[in-house]
Structure formats: structure tokens, C-alpha cells
Amino acid sequence: MNFFLNILKGIMIGIANVIPGVSGGTMAVSLGIYDRLIGSISGLLTSWKKSAAFLAPILLGACIGIVGFTYAIEYLLSRHTFITCMTFVGLILGGLPMLYQALRQKMSESGSRIGAVSVLAFLIAFAVSAGMPLLKEGEATLAAIPLSVSNMAILFILGVISSATMVVPGVSGSMMLMIFGYYYGIINTIKAFLDALRAFDMGGLTTGFLLLAPFGIGIILGIFLIARLITFLFDRYGVQTYCAILGLVVSSPFAIFYNTGLFGEFSSLSLPVIAAGFVLMAAGAVITNFVGAQGE
């Protein structure tokens, strides 16, 4: 019974990792398995049988959640771009109260204030978040990522970054991918790989594997290696780290709208669509805030 229950929990974590703004770590906390999940990952080499027995159904469920929701998210982005993006914005900004509360708690614990270094960390993160999407061609953001050595290297780095943020409750790995302008590309690359697998298209399978393999390797390395660095940063430079995260989150709406090319389409949107977008943005914020509160 626990095996199937853990599969269900894994599915929920997988779906959370696909949705920008919803943290897989927060979902794990909400489900009451975060500490055991991190402990099992850390102890995989020393107590591999016990760790693997717990992680296997979680990972299976996460894969099911990611694969299943990949198709849904692709449809929503292509057919209902504005409404979907506004929902993403709400999901992301809904985590601000929890992040601010965590910042206040860290300030209280360390007895420090927001100084010049913290402000600089916020500004640098804000500039990186707003500037990275400008380095990509807006028309290509919704397409699958083309195969190249540089893209393979970028995907490896993004895998490390996204996995490192996934282990921190309240920080979304998919949000980071969206901020850096590769969320839609990775989603569609996964979809193209699954379509090739279904059609036994060896060329498509090879291309997809060469792109997704470095991303997957980066995720594994990030979980095992970078998680300790993230813990160190929060322990030693918690206030500055939270300020940097806030900079990324606050600037994320710009990245989302630019990545989808919505800046040039606002004038063509109808009032009902705009109204629906704002309603779903508010709903997304409430959902993220509620899930985060459950994990506290």
C-alpha cells in the first residue's frame, strides 16, 4: 500500500516540478516526506537498499507526473498563451510572502539586516533574470531546442541549476528554467522525444537523447553535489541568498512575457481573455501561498 501511495506522492511532486512557480521541494514538505526524501538521496551510497526502496516509487511517480503534464502544458501554452502565462505569474508571485517570511526569519536568527551586499545581490539577480531572455530569439522560445554542442553544455548547466533549486522548499526549478528562457524549449524537447519514441523515429530519439541526457546528468549532479552548497549559502549567507532569490522572482513576469512574445500581442487580446487571465493569476497566487503554508 505504501508503495502505491508513494507513487501518488511522486506524481504530485512531478507535476509540481513542471509548473513554474510551484516548488517540488514545497510539495514534498506538504506531503510530509521532504526530510526522508533528502535523507534517502544523501544516504543512497551508504544505505542504498533502504534508500532505493523509498526513492524508487517516488521517482516512478515523478516521471509519470512530468511526462503526463508535459503534453497538457504544451497545449495550454500554444492555445491559451496569455491565460496560461498569467497563471504562471500568479503561481510565482504567490510564493513571495513565504520567501519574505523566510528572509525575516533568517534575519532574526542571524541578527543581521539587509545591507549593501544584500541589495547588490537582489539587483544582480534581477538584472540576470531580466537580461537572460534578451539573449535568445523570442520566436524560438516555444520550439524544441536544436541539437548543438553549445546547447548540450547549456542544458547540462541548467540541469544543475534547476535541480539545486528543486531541493529548496519554496523555490521552483521550472521557474528558474522559465526565467533563463529555456522552459518552453525543454518542455517541447521532451514532447518531441516522447513523440519520436511512440513513432520509433530513431533520428528523433537520437536527437532527443543527446539533448536530454546532459540535462538529466546535470540534474543528478545538482541533487548530489550542489545541494550541500545551497545549504551552506543559506547557513552562512542566508539573508543575501534570499535577497537574490527575491530578485529572480520579482523580475520573472518580464521573462515570462518576453519568452512567449506576449509584449507585442497585448493590444489584440479581448477583455474576457484579459479578465480571465487576471482571475487565474489571483487563483495561482492563492494556490502557491496555500501549498507553501501547508508545508510550514
Contacts in CASP RR format, 6 or more apart in sequence:
PFRMAT RR
TARGET T0000
AUTHOR 0000-0000-0000
METHOD contacts of the structure
MODEL  1
MNFFLNILKGIMIGIANVIPGVSGGTMAVSLGIYDRLIGSISGLLTSWKK
SAAFLAPILLGACIGIVGFTYAIEYLLSRHTFITCMTFVGLILGGLPMLY
QALRQKMSESGSRIGAVSVLAFLIAFAVSAGMPLLKEGEATLAAIPLSVS
NMAILFILGVISSATMVVPGVSGSMMLMIFGYYYGIINTIKAFLDALRAF
DMGGLTTGFLLLAPFGIGIILGIFLIARLITFLFDRYGVQTYCAILGLVV
SSPFAIFYNTGLFGEFSSLSLPVIAAGFVLMAAGAVITNFVGAQGE
3 57 0 8 1.000
4 57 0 8 1.000
6 33 0 8 1.000
6 54 0 8 1.000
6 57 0 8 1.000
6 58 0 8 1.000
7 57 0 8 1.000
7 58 0 8 1.000
7 60 0 8 1.000
7 61 0 8 1.000
7 64 0 8 1.000
8 61 0 8 1.000
9 28 0 8 1.000
9 31 0 8 1.000
9 33 0 8 1.000
9 58 0 8 1.000
9 61 0 8 1.000
10 57 0 8 1.000
10 58 0 8 1.000
10 59 0 8 1.000
10 60 0 8 1.000
10 61 0 8 1.000
10 62 0 8 1.000
10 64 0 8 1.000
10 65 0 8 1.000
11 61 0 8 1.000
11 62 0 8 1.000
11 64 0 8 1.000
11 65 0 8 1.000
12 27 0 8 1.000
12 31 0 8 1.000
13 24 0 8 1.000
13 25 0 8 1.000
13 27 0 8 1.000
13 28 0 8 1.000
13 31 0 8 1.000
13 58 0 8 1.000
13 61 0 8 1.000
13 62 0 8 1.000
14 24 0 8 1.000
14 27 0 8 1.000
14 61 0 8 1.000
14 62 0 8 1.000
14 63 0 8 1.000
14 64 0 8 1.000
14 65 0 8 1.000
14 66 0 8 1.000
14 69 0 8 1.000
15 65 0 8 1.000
15 66 0 8 1.000
15 69 0 8 1.000
16 22 0 8 1.000
16 23 0 8 1.000
16 24 0 8 1.000
16 25 0 8 1.000
16 26 0 8 1.000
16 27 0 8 1.000
17 24 0 8 1.000
17 62 0 8 1.000
17 66 0 8 1.000
17 166 0 8 1.000
17 172 0 8 1.000
17 173 0 8 1.000
17 174 0 8 1.000
18 65 0 8 1.000
18 66 0 8 1.000
18 69 0 8 1.000
18 70 0 8 1.000
18 73 0 8 1.000
18 174 0 8 1.000
18 187 0 8 1.000
19 69 0 8 1.000
19 73 0 8 1.000
19 88 0 8 1.000
19 91 0 8 1.000
19 172 0 8 1.000
19 174 0 8 1.000
20 88 0 8 1.000
20 91 0 8 1.000
20 92 0 8 1.000
20 172 0 8 1.000
20 174 0 8 1.000
20 175 0 8 1.000
20 177 0 8 1.000
20 178 0 8 1.000
20 183 0 8 1.000
20 256 0 8 1.000
21 88 0 8 1.000
21 91 0 8 1.000
21 92 0 8 1.000
21 95 0 8 1.000
21 172 0 8 1.000
21 174 0 8 1.000
21 175 0 8 1.000
21 288 0 8 1.000
22 91 0 8 1.000
22 172 0 8 1.000
22 174 0 8 1.000
22 287 0 8 1.000
22 288 0 8 1.000
22 291 0 8 1.000
23 166 0 8 1.000
23 168 0 8 1.000
23 169 0 8 1.000
23 170 0 8 1.000
23 171 0 8 1.000
23 172 0 8 1.000
23 173 0 8 1.000
23 292 0 8 1.000
24 166 0 8 1.000
24 169 0 8 1.000
24 172 0 8 1.000
24 173 0 8 1.000
25 34 0 8 1.000
25 166 0 8 1.000
25 167 0 8 1.000
25 168 0 8 1.000
25 169 0 8 1.000
25 170 0 8 1.000
26 169 0 8 1.000
26 170 0 8 1.000
26 291 0 8 1.000
26 292 0 8 1.000
26 295 0 8 1.000
27 291 0 8 1.000
28 34 0 8 1.000
28 37 0 8 1.000
28 169 0 8 1.000
29 169 0 8 1.000
29 292 0 8 1.000
29 295 0 8 1.000
30 291 0 8 1.000
30 292 0 8 1.000
30 294 0 8 1.000
30 295 0 8 1.000
33 58 0 8 1.000
34 169 0 8 1.000
36 54 0 8 1.000
37 54 0 8 1.000
37 55 0 8 1.000
37 58 0 8 1.000
38 167 0 8 1.000
38 227 0 8 1.000
39 51 0 8 1.000
40 50 0 8 1.000
40 51 0 8 1.000
40 54 0 8 1.000
40 55 0 8 1.000
41 51 0 8 1.000
41 55 0 8 1.000
41 223 0 8 1.000
41 224 0 8 1.000
41 227 0 8 1.000
43 51 0 8 1.000
44 51 0 8 1.000
44 52 0 8 1.000
44 55 0 8 1.000
66 190 0 8 1.000
67 190 0 8 1.000
67 194 0 8 1.000
70 187 0 8 1.000
70 190 0 8 1.000
70 191 0 8 1.000
70 194 0 8 1.000
71 191 0 8 1.000
73 84 0 8 1.000
73 187 0 8 1.000
74 187 0 8 1.000
74 188 0 8 1.000
74 191 0 8 1.000
76 83 0 8 1.000
76 84 0 8 1.000
77 84 0 8 1.000
77 85 0 8 1.000
77 142 0 8 1.000
77 184 0 8 1.000
77 187 0 8 1.000
77 260 0 8 1.000
78 142 0 8 1.000
81 260 0 8 1.000
81 262 0 8 1.000
81 265 0 8 1.000
82 262 0 8 1.000
82 265 0 8 1.000
82 269 0 8 1.000
82 273 0 8 1.000
82 274 0 8 1.000
82 277 0 8 1.000
83 273 0 8 1.000
83 276 0 8 1.000
83 277 0 8 1.000
83 280 0 8 1.000
85 256 0 8 1.000
85 257 0 8 1.000
85 260 0 8 1.000
85 262 0 8 1.000
86 277 0 8 1.000
86 278 0 8 1.000
86 280 0 8 1.000
86 281 0 8 1.000
87 277 0 8 1.000
87 280 0 8 1.000
87 281 0 8 1.000
87 283 0 8 1.000
87 284 0 8 1.000
88 178 0 8 1.000
88 256 0 8 1.000
89 252 0 8 1.000
89 253 0 8 1.000
89 256 0 8 1.000
89 281 0 8 1.000
90 280 0 8 1.000
90 281 0 8 1.000
90 282 0 8 1.000
90 283 0 8 1.000
90 284 0 8 1.000
90 285 0 8 1.000
90 288 0 8 1.000
91 284 0 8 1.000
91 285 0 8 1.000
91 287 0 8 1.000
91 288 0 8 1.000
92 172 0 8 1.000
92 175 0 8 1.000
92 249 0 8 1.000
92 252 0 8 1.000
92 253 0 8 1.000
92 256 0 8 1.000
92 288 0 8 1.000
93 249 0 8 1.000
93 252 0 8 1.000
93 253 0 8 1.000
93 281 0 8 1.000
93 285 0 8 1.000
94 284 0 8 1.000
94 285 0 8 1.000
94 286 0 8 1.000
94 288 0 8 1.000
94 289 0 8 1.000
95 170 0 8 1.000
95 249 0 8 1.000
95 285 0 8 1.000
95 288 0 8 1.000
95 289 0 8 1.000
95 292 0 8 1.000
96 246 0 8 1.000
96 249 0 8 1.000
96 250 0 8 1.000
97 289 0 8 1.000
98 170 0 8 1.000
98 289 0 8 1.000
98 292 0 8 1.000
98 293 0 8 1.000
98 296 0 8 1.000
99 170 0 8 1.000
99 171 0 8 1.000
99 242 0 8 1.000
99 245 0 8 1.000
99 246 0 8 1.000
99 249 0 8 1.000
100 246 0 8 1.000
102 242 0 8 1.000
103 239 0 8 1.000
103 242 0 8 1.000
103 243 0 8 1.000
103 246 0 8 1.000
106 234 0 8 1.000
106 238 0 8 1.000
106 239 0 8 1.000
106 242 0 8 1.000
107 113 0 8 1.000
107 114 0 8 1.000
107 239 0 8 1.000
110 238 0 8 1.000
110 239 0 8 1.000
112 239 0 8 1.000
113 239 0 8 1.000
114 239 0 8 1.000
114 243 0 8 1.000
117 240 0 8 1.000
118 239 0 8 1.000
118 240 0 8 1.000
118 243 0 8 1.000
119 243 0 8 1.000
121 240 0 8 1.000
121 241 0 8 1.000
121 243 0 8 1.000
121 244 0 8 1.000
122 243 0 8 1.000
122 244 0 8 1.000
122 246 0 8 1.000
122 247 0 8 1.000
123 247 0 8 1.000
124 244 0 8 1.000
125 243 0 8 1.000
125 244 0 8 1.000
125 245 0 8 1.000
125 246 0 8 1.000
125 247 0 8 1.000
125 248 0 8 1.000
125 251 0 8 1.000
126 247 0 8 1.000
126 248 0 8 1.000
126 250 0 8 1.000
126 251 0 8 1.000
128 248 0 8 1.000
129 179 0 8 1.000
129 247 0 8 1.000
129 248 0 8 1.000
129 251 0 8 1.000
129 252 0 8 1.000
129 254 0 8 1.000
129 255 0 8 1.000
130 251 0 8 1.000
130 254 0 8 1.000
130 255 0 8 1.000
132 179 0 8 1.000
132 180 0 8 1.000
132 181 0 8 1.000
132 255 0 8 1.000
133 141 0 8 1.000
133 179 0 8 1.000
133 180 0 8 1.000
133 181 0 8 1.000
133 254 0 8 1.000
133 255 0 8 1.000
133 258 0 8 1.000
133 259 0 8 1.000
134 258 0 8 1.000
136 181 0 8 1.000
136 259 0 8 1.000
138 258 0 8 1.000
138 259 0 8 1.000
138 261 0 8 1.000
141 181 0 8 1.000
141 184 0 8 1.000
141 185 0 8 1.000
141 259 0 8 1.000
141 260 0 8 1.000
141 261 0 8 1.000
142 184 0 8 1.000
142 185 0 8 1.000
142 188 0 8 1.000
142 260 0 8 1.000
143 184 0 8 1.000
143 185 0 8 1.000
143 188 0 8 1.000
144 185 0 8 1.000
144 188 0 8 1.000
144 189 0 8 1.000
144 191 0 8 1.000
144 192 0 8 1.000
145 151 0 8 1.000
145 155 0 8 1.000
145 182 0 8 1.000
145 185 0 8 1.000
145 186 0 8 1.000
145 188 0 8 1.000
145 189 0 8 1.000
145 211 0 8 1.000
147 207 0 8 1.000
147 208 0 8 1.000
147 210 0 8 1.000
147 211 0 8 1.000
151 211 0 8 1.000
152 210 0 8 1.000
152 211 0 8 1.000
152 214 0 8 1.000
153 214 0 8 1.000
154 182 0 8 1.000
155 182 0 8 1.000
155 186 0 8 1.000
155 211 0 8 1.000
155 212 0 8 1.000
155 214 0 8 1.000
155 215 0 8 1.000
156 214 0 8 1.000
156 215 0 8 1.000
156 217 0 8 1.000
156 218 0 8 1.000
157 218 0 8 1.000
158 176 0 8 1.000
158 177 0 8 1.000
158 180 0 8 1.000
158 182 0 8 1.000
158 186 0 8 1.000
158 215 0 8 1.000
159 215 0 8 1.000
159 216 0 8 1.000
159 218 0 8 1.000
159 219 0 8 1.000
159 222 0 8 1.000
160 218 0 8 1.000
160 219 0 8 1.000
160 221 0 8 1.000
160 222 0 8 1.000
160 226 0 8 1.000
161 173 0 8 1.000
161 176 0 8 1.000
161 180 0 8 1.000
162 173 0 8 1.000
162 174 0 8 1.000
162 176 0 8 1.000
162 177 0 8 1.000
162 219 0 8 1.000
163 173 0 8 1.000
163 218 0 8 1.000
163 219 0 8 1.000
163 220 0 8 1.000
163 221 0 8 1.000
163 222 0 8 1.000
163 223 0 8 1.000
163 226 0 8 1.000
164 222 0 8 1.000
164 223 0 8 1.000
164 226 0 8 1.000
164 227 0 8 1.000
164 229 0 8 1.000
164 230 0 8 1.000
165 171 0 8 1.000
165 172 0 8 1.000
165 173 0 8 1.000
165 175 0 8 1.000
165 176 0 8 1.000
165 230 0 8 1.000
166 172 0 8 1.000
166 173 0 8 1.000
166 223 0 8 1.000
167 223 0 8 1.000
167 227 0 8 1.000
167 230 0 8 1.000
168 230 0 8 1.000
168 234 0 8 1.000
169 292 0 8 1.000
169 295 0 8 1.000
170 292 0 8 1.000
171 245 0 8 1.000
174 183 0 8 1.000
175 248 0 8 1.000
175 249 0 8 1.000
175 252 0 8 1.000
176 248 0 8 1.000
177 183 0 8 1.000
177 186 0 8 1.000
178 184 0 8 1.000
178 252 0 8 1.000
178 255 0 8 1.000
178 256 0 8 1.000
178 259 0 8 1.000
179 248 0 8 1.000
179 251 0 8 1.000
179 252 0 8 1.000
179 255 0 8 1.000
180 255 0 8 1.000
181 255 0 8 1.000
181 259 0 8 1.000
183 259 0 8 1.000
184 259 0 8 1.000
184 260 0 8 1.000
186 215 0 8 1.000
189 208 0 8 1.000
189 211 0 8 1.000
189 212 0 8 1.000
190 212 0 8 1.000
192 204 0 8 1.000
192 207 0 8 1.000
192 208 0 8 1.000
193 204 0 8 1.000
193 205 0 8 1.000
193 207 0 8 1.000
193 208 0 8 1.000
193 209 0 8 1.000
193 211 0 8 1.000
193 212 0 8 1.000
195 201 0 8 1.000
196 202 0 8 1.000
196 203 0 8 1.000
196 204 0 8 1.000
196 205 0 8 1.000
196 207 0 8 1.000
196 208 0 8 1.000
197 205 0 8 1.000
233 241 0 8 1.000
234 241 0 8 1.000
256 262 0 8 1.000
257 263 0 8 1.000
END
